[in-house]
Amino acid sequence: MLALGQAQADGNAIVDCNYQILLRNRSLAERAHAMGIGLAVYTVNEPSAAAALVERGVRRLTTNEVERLLKWAVDVE
């Protein structure tokens, strides 16, 4: 929660965290969005995890499987 408060105080920051944190605790993503804070996550290699994160409002994903996730992104459009 400290990171969210610091990001909000900055006014021009995002919070970048391990994607598993947001999958385990949906309320963190909801709280960040309510505070107007963008989220980024690392290292998402599975399309199913990417889909769950996008559903939670995450728009910045770091991956080791760029082609795989790009294909997934095109397929879901």
N, C-alpha and C positions, 0 to 999 in steps of 0.2 A: 504494500500500500504506500510505502514511502516513495517509491519510484513514481507512482501516479501523482502524488502531491507535488513532487518536484517538477514533473513534466507540465503539470497544469500551471504552476507558478511561472515557469519559463515562458509559456504561451506559444512556443514554436518548437516543441519537441515531440518526439514519438517515444514509445517504450518498445524495446526490442528484447524478446525473451525466448527461452526454449519453448517450442510449440506445445510440448506435453503439459506445461503449466496451464495453458489456456484450455486444453482439452479436459484436464482434470477439474478445472474450476471455471465454469461458464460465467459466474458472477464477476470475475475480474474483467473479462471483455465487456460485459454490460456496464460495469462501473466506468471503465475507460471511455467508452462511447458517451456515456452520460456527462462525463467531464470534458468532452471535446478533444480527447487525446487519441491520436492514431496509434495503431499497433503494428508491429513487425515481429516475425517469428523466424527461428532457425531450428534445426535443419530439417525441413519437411521433404521427404523423398517419396512418400506414398500418396497417390491421388485421393484415397479415402480420408486421410488426415487433412489434406489440403481442402477437400470439400467441407469437412466439418469446421475448419477454421474460417473459411470464406463465409459459411453460414453464420458464424459468430461476428462477422464484420471485419475480419483481418484481410487487408489488401496487399500486404508486403510479405512475401515468402522468400526465404533463402533456402536453396536446395543444392544437392549434389547431383540431382537427376533432372537437369534443365529440359532436355528433350522430352522426357517422360511427362513432366508436368505441363510443358507447353502443349503437348498432344492432348492431355486431359483438359486443359483450359479451352482448347478449340472445340473439343467434343461436347463440352457442356454449354457452349454458347448457343 
